[in-house]
Amino acid sequence: MEKAAVLRELREIGLVPVLRADSIEQAMALADAIAGGGVTVLEVTMTVPGAIAVMRRLAEQRPEILIGAGTVLDAETARMCILEGAQFVVSPALNVATIEMCHRYSVAVLPGALTPTEIVTAWQAGADVVKVFPASAMGGPKYLTSLKGPLPQIEMIPTGGVMLGTAAEFLEAGAFALGVGSDLVDKKMIAEGRPEVITDIARKYLEIVKAFRSKHPV
């Protein structure tokens, strides 16, 4: 999928579940539960043991899922993930070499930044979308509203503190999409044999995005 199409799909789905797991098997179970709720985007973080194997398996077994590599801290890791099927690359911080590597492969790159200076620096360095992280530490939706005032041209994905109760507020604040962590990607539910809880939460997030998009067409 071309980068422009990847970015369109990210905006359309409106969610980027941040997958953190303790094993390859748990990661796959989480992916299945999330996809079961209709969310076909997934950020596999490099903190997952065997993260590359998870990406490879998803690319082979779940081609409908748009696979992203998360917690990517350097260009070498970004390249490795891209070669294994990652269609977008996310980082908690700004690393210009990683942006350059993604550009080399025409892969969407979403570096992390927090302050206005960092966000503008990331955008000028070539970020397709800037991951505002940790958004909750700076005031959540209100902080995003403050950022989008002087920086409406910069697309932002807030991550950290995004929950069912705050999702609509973040979208109203101007979020390109929502980075969702443990509120959706709940390892405990897999351990307890209750993946249907995750599937239900995924559906609820999609309903929030759909309701927002119906009022604010892209």
C-alpha positions in Angstrom: 0.0 0.0 0.0 1.4 3.4 -0.9 2.1 5.9 1.8 -0.8 8.2 0.9 -3.2 5.3 1.1 -1.8 4.3 4.5 -2.3 7.8 5.9 -5.9 7.9 4.5 -6.6 4.6 6.2 -5.2 5.8 9.5 -7.4 8.8 9.4 -10.4 6.8 8.3 -10.1 4.2 11.0 -9.2 6.9 13.5 -7.4 4.5 15.9 -3.9 3.3 16.4 -4.0 0.6 19.1 -0.6 0.4 20.7 0.2 -3.3 21.2 2.3 -4.3 24.2 2.4 -8.0 25.1 4.5 -10.5 27.0 4.9 -13.0 24.2 4.3 -13.6 20.5 1.2 -15.7 21.3 -0.3 -13.1 23.5 0.4 -10.4 20.9 -1.4 -12.5 18.2 -4.4 -13.0 20.5 -4.6 -9.3 21.2 -4.4 -8.6 17.5 -7.2 -11.1 16.8 -9.4 -9.6 19.5 -8.9 -6.0 18.2 -9.5 -6.9 14.6 -12.6 -8.7 15.6 -14.0 -5.4 16.7 -13.3 -3.9 13.3 -10.1 -2.1 14.0 -7.7 -3.0 11.2 -4.8 -0.9 12.3 -2.2 -2.1 14.8 1.1 -0.7 16.2 3.3 -3.5 17.3 5.8 -2.0 19.7 9.4 -3.1 19.8 9.0 -3.8 23.5 7.1 -7.0 22.6 9.4 -10.1 22.8 9.7 -11.3 19.2 8.1 -8.1 17.8 9.6 -8.7 14.4 8.1 -12.2 14.3 4.7 -10.8 15.3 4.8 -8.3 12.4 5.9 -11.1 10.0 3.1 -13.4 11.2 0.5 -10.7 11.0 1.6 -9.8 7.4 1.2 -13.4 6.5 -1.9 -14.4 8.4 -3.9 -11.1 8.7 -3.2 -9.1 5.5 -6.3 -6.9 6.2 -4.5 -5.4 9.2 -2.4 -2.2 8.6 0.8 -3.0 10.5 2.8 -0.3 12.2 6.1 -0.6 14.1 6.1 1.2 17.4 8.7 2.3 19.9 11.2 2.6 17.1 14.2 4.5 18.4 16.7 4.4 15.5 16.9 4.1 11.7 18.3 0.6 11.7 15.3 -0.7 13.6 13.0 1.2 11.3 14.5 -0.4 8.2 14.3 -3.9 9.8 10.6 -3.4 10.6 9.9 -2.0 7.1 11.5 -5.0 5.5 9.3 -7.3 7.6 6.1 -5.6 6.5 5.6 -2.5 8.7 3.6 0.1 6.7 4.1 2.9 9.2 6.7 3.6 11.9 6.0 5.2 15.2 8.4 6.5 17.9 8.0 8.0 21.4 10.6 10.6 20.5 12.2 12.5 17.6 15.0 10.8 15.7 15.7 12.6 12.4 17.7 9.6 11.0 14.6 7.4 11.5 12.5 9.9 9.5 15.1 9.9 6.7 15.1 6.1 6.6 11.3 6.0 6.3 11.4 8.6 3.5 13.9 6.4 1.7 11.4 3.6 1.7 8.3 5.9 1.2 6.9 4.6 4.5 4.7 6.8 6.8 6.6 8.0 9.8 5.0 9.3 13.1 7.7 10.5 15.5 6.9 11.5 19.0 7.1 15.0 20.4 5.5 16.9 23.2 6.3 20.6 23.3 5.4 23.1 20.5 9.1 23.4 19.6 9.6 19.6 19.4 6.4 19.2 17.4 7.4 21.9 14.8 10.9 20.4 14.6 9.5 17.0 13.9 7.2 18.4 11.2 10.0 20.3 9.6 12.1 17.2 9.6 9.5 15.4 7.5 7.1 13.8 9.9 3.8 12.7 8.2 2.0 12.9 11.5 3.4 13.9 14.9 2.6 11.6 17.8 1.9 13.9 20.8 3.2 11.8 23.7 2.4 11.7 26.6 -0.6 13.8 25.9 -2.2 13.2 29.3 0.8 14.6 31.2 0.1 18.0 29.5 -3.7 18.2 30.0 -5.1 15.8 27.5 -7.6 17.2 25.0 -7.2 20.8 26.2 -3.5 20.6 25.4 -4.2 19.3 21.9 -6.6 22.2 21.4 -3.9 24.6 22.5 -1.4 23.1 20.1 -3.8 23.1 17.1 -4.6 26.8 17.5 -1.2 28.0 16.2 -0.3 24.8 14.4 -3.4 23.8 12.4 -1.3 22.5 9.5 0.4 19.9 11.6 -1.4 16.5 11.9 -1.2 15.1 15.4 -2.0 11.7 17.0 -2.4 12.1 20.8 -1.2 9.1 22.7 -1.3 8.6 26.5 -4.5 9.2 28.4 -6.8 8.3 25.4 -9.8 6.4 26.8 -13.4 5.8 25.8 -14.3 8.7 28.0 -11.8 11.1 26.4 -11.8 9.9 22.8 -14.5 12.2 21.5 -12.8 15.2 23.2 -9.5 14.4 21.5 -11.2 14.2 18.1 -13.0 17.5 18.7 -9.6 19.0 19.6 -8.3 18.2 16.2 -6.7 14.7 16.4 -5.7 13.1 13.2 -6.4 9.8 14.9 -6.1 8.4 18.4 -3.2 6.4 19.8 -4.9 4.0 22.3 -3.0 1.9 24.8 -4.1 -0.3 27.7 -7.7 1.0 27.7 -8.1 -1.1 24.6 -5.0 -3.4 24.4 -5.6 -5.1 27.7 -3.3 -8.0 28.3 -5.2 -9.0 31.4 -8.3 -9.8 29.3 -6.3 -12.3 27.3 -4.8 -13.8 30.4 -8.3 -14.3 31.8 -9.6 -15.8 28.6 -11.9 -12.9 27.9 -10.9 -11.5 24.5 -14.5 -10.6 23.8 -14.1 -7.7 26.2 -11.3 -6.2 24.0 -13.4 -6.8 20.9 -16.4 -4.9 22.4 -14.2 -2.0 23.4 -12.8 -1.8 19.9 -16.3 -1.6 18.5 -17.1 1.2 21.0 -14.1 3.2 19.9 -15.1 2.8 16.2 -18.6 4.0 17.1 -17.1 7.2 18.6 -15.0 7.8 15.6 -17.9 7.2 13.2 -20.1 9.5 15.1 -17.5 12.3 15.0 -16.8 11.7 11.3 -20.5 11.9 10.5 -20.6 15.4 12.0 -17.1 16.4 10.6 -16.5 14.7 7.3 -12.8 14.6 6.2 
